[in-house]
Amino acid sequence: MNKFINCLFIILFLSFFTNCFCFKETLNNEKFAKDPLTLVKLYGNFITGFQSTSKVSDNGGGTVCAGCTLIVSMVEQFASIYNETVDNVIAQLCNIFPSGIESICKSFIERFGPQIINRLELKETPDVVCNSIGLCTDPTCRLFPPPKSASWERRSGKSKQSFNENFKHSKRSEVNVPLDVDPIVKVFDNHQPLIDFDHDNFSTAPTLRGTHWRGADCQDLDNYIYPGRFINNYVADIDHNCNGIYGRDELKRSYEELYCTDTPPMGVAILGDSAAAHFHIPPEYIMPTIINSTTYSNVIEIAENEGDWPHMSSTTGFTNSSWIGHPIGPVSSIYLHMRERNRCMHRDYQNIGVNGARTSSMASNIMFSFARDQQNDNPVLLTYALIGNDVCNSHPDMSHMTTPDEFYDNVILALDYLDTKLPMGSHVVFLGLVDGRVLWDTMNARIHPIGIWRQDVTYTNLYDYLNCLQISPCFGWMNSNETWRNLTTERAMELNQVYTEIINERTYKHFDMTYFDTPIQEIIDEYAEMGGEIWQLIEPVDGFHPSQIANALLADYIWNEISTPPYSYLVPPVNPHNSKIDQIFGDQGGYE
């Protein structure tokens, strides 16, 4: 077990949600440790949001080229910041990583270090360096501007410590690659909890599709006990649905029956993509100006969650995080609003968000990991939110976008399945695709984190660079060509019309359907009134996903919509016993 958990940084950041590498072909420790390209593949995926599947031989070098450029840039910046020689930084670079990653880093340095030193001493840019050593193959793909004597002269370092001293106390952890494929397939192919002894799809561990993603299982040796269960097969002293309400009063009456029968609870779930799962790569991971001995302290845990933060997301968020590198901002969610309305639904949440998901993958695989017993569980308010990937990909054309007909068929497949899973009285809320033109409009002139030190890389540079390599998360919207941005939005709006068509044509036995546009402009307007700036609503590393602030604003906006007429039928009545529940049961067992 420990061997598996400790390996995940390597496996996750190389495979993640897009199957960049086949799991079975990458589970060889010696291969990982000795492959000098492993580290650059990892870093290349940092700035693509782990969306690309390209190889070194493709599109100017693909993610390998991007990773090389990023790493060489960090080496050069470290040298400048700490007033060190490049060769000394190269010699000490791998100390910033956990020990398992350190060995991978050393393989890269052993293979390419001397060439990098020579090229940087000639004051070549990271793009030129990586083309020179063969990891980039198209010199027209450039992230950095050509060197200028003023900007590329050695700046005075701000640190009083040497590079080596700053990282000599780095937290280290062992990382080993596992021999067993099955657990990895369960978590990352099937999107089910790794720790689940009773196979009810609920867990006691926070990561690995555990309690950060679904309510905590209070009895993981009994598959009749889990969050959201309505039917009780046990005496009152057993918490049969893990909501923390159990036992009897002085008259021997069941607390569950007293406080939860009159206002039956409703669970909260989402079927979605990386925005639903709340994808976030800490910007400090690629910013030498602030990297320190604790920067990577929680990298393993972040990897175990696939780079996602569902416990802070707009639908299922329930807590802030103490992990170093966590998203900054308030936590609000549909789940927290629903729980405030009825404390009996405590822990009844499921986040089935998968990075890179689109309607086709949802219908063919992802939706089957949603756990609900139609006969024995409470109804659910389920959000179906695939807000970008049906029009977003790295291809420089429209042929890989989902067509309206395909979209219709995919959504119908999902709805037909949900009608076999959702209990009577459930609701399905569709959130439409966004108008992603806001990305370019907001970010194009801003400095990307990798360019902070010299103020030399804007998001325009990043977007054009990723498109040149054909590894962009969204060629259409992350594009300096306005025509492409408009065409992508046009297709997205066509797909949104399909939801209305389905609602008008179809009815289902166990749930009704409602559609909302994803309220991007409304969130922007609200945040501007609060004195905020639009760029703060977008994740800084990939320039693509909604930030923590945006997640919280989205939650509050959608809740206000569904809890007031004409949509107030979507949420159950307020439980008049909430104060009693709070008085007797406090935090109801929390979330562990």
C-alpha positions, -999 to 999 in steps of 0.1 A, spaced: 0 0 0 27 25 10 46 16 -21 17 25 -43 9 58 -26 45 69 -26 48 64 -63 20 86 -75 39 117 -82 56 100 -111 26 81 -124 1 109 -121 20 137 -136 30 116 -165 -3 99 -171 -30 120 -153 -63 122 -170 -54 122 -207 -36 88 -207 -4 105 -219 13 72 -214 -2 38 -211 -2 28 -174 10 -7 -180 39 5 -202 51 31 -176 53 10 -144 90 3 -145 111 20 -119 144 17 -137 129 30 -169 115 61 -151 148 67 -133 170 64 -163 148 81 -189 163 116 -192 130 129 -208 108 120 -179 114 153 -161 108 174 -192 75 156 -199 64 164 -164 72 201 -167 58 203 -202 25 192 -188 25 219 -161 18 246 -187 -5 226 -209 -28 216 -181 -19 180 -188 -40 180 -219 -14 170 -245 -5 135 -258 23 147 -281 57 131 -282 92 145 -288 90 136 -325 57 155 -329 49 192 -335 83 207 -329 89 185 -299 55 188 -282 55 186 -244 91 175 -243 101 207 -260 79 228 -237 93 210 -206 128 215 -217 122 252 -222 106 256 -188 134 238 -170 162 257 -188 144 289 -180 142 280 -143 179 271 -143 188 305 -159 165 324 -135 179 306 -104 214 316 -115 204 352 -119 183 353 -87 210 338 -65 240 353 -83 252 317 -90 270 303 -119 249 281 -142 270 250 -136 265 254 -98 227 257 -102 228 226 -125 248 207 -99 223 216 -71 190 217 -91 177 183 -82 179 190 -45 146 208 -47 126 177 -55 115 146 -34 141 119 -36 123 98 -62 120 128 -85 156 137 -77 168 106 -94 148 114 -125 161 149 -124 197 136 -122 191 115 -153 181 146 -172 211 166 -158 235 138 -166 223 136 -202 218 173 -210 234 193 -182 268 200 -199 251 212 -231 227 234 -211 256 250 -193 275 257 -225 245 272 -242 234 294 -213 270 307 -210 266 319 -246 235 338 -233 211 319 -255 174 318 -246 158 287 -233 141 282 -267 174 283 -285 191 260 -259 164 233 -263 166 235 -301 203 232 -299 202 200 -277 175 184 -299 145 184 -276 128 211 -297 127 207 -334 110 237 -347 129 270 -341 99 291 -350 81 279 -318 94 304 -292 82 311 -257 108 337 -249 117 369 -269 151 370 -286 179 380 -262 185 417 -256 216 429 -240 197 448 -214 172 422 -204 196 392 -205 225 408 -185 228 392 -151 204 409 -127 214 415 -92 201 386 -71 177 394 -43 187 364 -21 213 367 6 216 329 7 233 308 -20 211 285 -41 224 255 -22 218 270 12 182 279 4 173 243 -4 195 223 19 166 217 43 141 207 16 115 182 27 123 149 11 102 118 6 107 85 -10 89 78 -43 89 43 -58 70 30 -88 45 2 -80 44 -32 -95 6 -36 -95 -14 -20 -123 -49 -27 -110 -51 0 -83 -40 26 -108 -66 15 -133 -93 17 -106 -85 53 -96 -74 69 -129 -92 49 -155 -124 40 -136 -124 71 -113 -132 51 -82 -117 53 -47 -86 33 -42 -93 27 -5 -128 11 -4 -129 -22 14 -166 -27 11 -168 -17 -26 -196 8 -22 -176 35 -40 -171 55 -8 -138 58 11 -121 67 43 -89 82 27 -90 118 15 -71 115 -18 -71 89 -46 -108 96 -54 -116 94 -17 -133 118 7 -121 149 -11 -143 136 -40 -171 118 -22 -185 119 14 -166 99 39 -176 63 45 -182 60 82 -181 21 81 -159 8 52 -166 -28 61 -203 -26 54 -217 -17 20 -251 -9 34 -236 21 53 -225 51 32 -234 87 26 -268 94 10 -285 62 20 -322 65 28 -332 29 38 -320 20 73 -313 -16 80 -299 -9 115 -309 2 149 -309 39 157 -275 37 174 -259 30 140 -251 59 117 -264 42 86 -259 71 62 -228 87 77 -244 121 83 -234 120 120 -270 118 133 -276 87 153 -288 75 187 -320 82 207 -334 109 229 -345 105 265 -379 91 252 -360 64 232 -369 81 199 -345 79 170 -328 112 163 -327 104 126 -364 99 125 -371 130 146 -349 154 127 -347 140 91 -381 124 83 -402 155 78 -377 172 55 -360 145 35 -324 154 25 -311 156 -11 -276 148 -21 -254 169 -44 -233 156 -73 -216 167 -105 -206 150 -137 -180 172 -152 -145 181 -164 -114 197 -149 -134 228 -141 -158 208 -121 -130 190 -103 -112 224 -99 -79 219 -116 -50 240 -101 -12 238 -105 5 259 -78 22 288 -97 51 287 -73 61 254 -89 74 272 -119 85 305 -103 121 305 -92 116 339 -75 96 322 -48 105 285 -49 119 275 -15 125 245 7 88 239 14 74 246 -21 70 209 -30 60 196 4 25 185 -7 33 176 -42 25 139 -36 -9 147 -21 -17 171 -50 -7 144 -74 -29 118 -57 -58 142 -64 -48 144 -101 -40 181 -97 -76 188 -88 -91 204 -57 -127 190 -55 -129 197 -18 -127 234 -27 -148 234 -59 -180 252 -67 -202 221 -65 -187 199 -38 -163 221 -19 -165 218 19 -132 231 34 -101 251 27 -68 234 24 -36 234 45 -15 221 17 13 243 4 3 255 -30 -35 254 -24 -58 277 -44 -62 312 -28 -97 324 -21 -130 317 -2 -147 283 -4 -184 282 -13 -203 254 -30 -237 240 -38 -231 213 -12 -224 238 16 -255 258 7 -276 226 6 -261 214 39 -269 248 55 -305 242 44 -307 207 57 -280 193 80 -294 158 75 -275 156 41 -241 160 57 -214 143 36 -238 135 8 -217 148 -21 -200 133 -51 -176 150 -75 -173 129 -107 -151 155 -124 -124 142 -147 -97 163 -163 -101 164 -201 -137 150 -200 -161 158 -228 -196 144 -235 -182 113 -254 -159 102 -225 -186 109 -200 -211 87 -218 -186 59 -226 -168 56 -192 -169 83 -166 -206 83 -156 -204 47 -145 -183 57 -114 -213 77 -100 -226 58 -70 -264 58 -63 -289 31 -54 -321 41 -70 -343 22 -45 -324 28 -13 -308 62 -15 -320 98 -13 -326 119 -44 -299 140 -59 -294 175 -73 -270 165 -101 -251 190 -122 -240 180 -157 -212 204 -165 -189 198 -195 -181 234 -202 -153 234 -226 -136 202 -239 -162 195 -266 -148 225 -285 -113 226 -269 -83 205 -280 -49 211 -294 -57 205 -331 -55 236 -354 -89 229 -370 -126 223 -362 -126 186 -372 -120 175 -336 -147 196 -321 -179 177 -311 -207 183 -336 -243 191 -324 -255 157 -335 -227 139 -316 -233 161 -286 -270 152 -287 -263 115 -288 -237 117 -260 -259 136 -237 -289 112 -243 -267 82 -235 -258 98 -202 -294 107 -194 -307 73 -202 -281 58 -178 -289 83 -151 -326 73 -153 -314 39 -141 -294 53 -112 -310 84 -98 -338 80 -72 -372 94 -78 -375 131 -73 -339 139 -84 -330 169 -106 -305 173 -134 -291 208 -140 -272 214 -172 -245 241 -172 -237 252 -207 -203 256 -224 -186 289 -216 -178 317 -240 -140 312 -236 -131 344 -255 -128 358 -220 -94 340 -217 -77 360 -245 -95 392 -237 -84 391 -201 -50 375 -201 -33 383 -234 -11 412 -222 -4 399 -187 29 384 -176 28 346 -172 44 333 -139 74 319 -158 82 354 -171 78 372 -138 116 376 -132 123 394 -164 88 405 -173 93 389 -207 66 362 -212 30 372 -217 0 349 -221 0 358 -258 35 344 -259 24 313 -240 -8 307 -261 11 312 -294 39 289 -282 15 261 -272 -3 264 -305 29 263 -325 38 230 -307 1 219 -311 -2 211 -273 -26 238 -263 -55 228 -240 -77 249 -263 -64 260 -297 -96 279 -305 -99 302 -275 -62 304 -264 -54 320 -298 -42 354 -310 -64 349 -341 -98 365 -334 -115 345 -361 -106 312 -344 -118 326 -311 -152 335 -326 -156 302 -345 -150 283 -312 -176 303 -294 -200 299 -323 -197 261 -320 -200 262 -282 -232 281 -285 -245 256 -310 -239 228 -286 -257 247 -258 -288 248 -280 -288 210 -279 -296 211 -241 -328 231 -248 -337 207 -276 -333 177 -253 -354 193 -225 -382 201 -249 -382 166 -265 -374 142 -236 -389 133 -203 -375 109 -177 -391 90 -150 -368 97 -121 -357 133 -127 -365 166 -144 -341 187 -163 -331 224 -162 -306 244 -182 -285 274 -172 -258 293 -191 -226 292 -173 -227 328 -159 -192 340 -168 -202 376 -176 -224 378 -145 -195 366 -123 -172 391 -139 -196 419 -133 -202 409 -97 -165 406 -90 -158 440 -107 -184 456 -84 -165 441 -54 -133 458 -66 -117 427 -81 -99 424 -114 -110 399 -141 -76 381 -144 -80 370 -108 -108 347 -119 -85 326 -141 -58 301 -131 -24 316 -136 -3 286 -147 -24 273 -176 -44 305 -182 -74 284 -188 -93 271 -157 -115 291 -133 -97 302 -101 -108 296 -65 -124 330 -65 -144 321 -96 -154 288 -81 -169 305 -50 -187 332 -71 -201 305 -94 -214 285 -65 -232 315 -49 -246 326 -83 -260 292 -92 -274 287 -57 -292 320 -58 -307 309 -91 -319 275 -80 -331 285 -46 -354 313 -57 -385 313 -81 -390 301 -107 -364 274 -99 -369 270 -61 -385 236 -67 -349 223 -73 -340 225 -36 -359 209 -7 -374 229 22 -353 242 51 -350 217 79 -365 233 110 -344 210 132 -310 222 120 -303 241 153 -311 210 173 -288 189 151 -261 214 156 -266 215 193 -265 178 198 -241 166 170 -218 196 164 -198 191 132 -215 157 127 -182 139 125 -166 163 101 -153 149 68 -129 122 78 
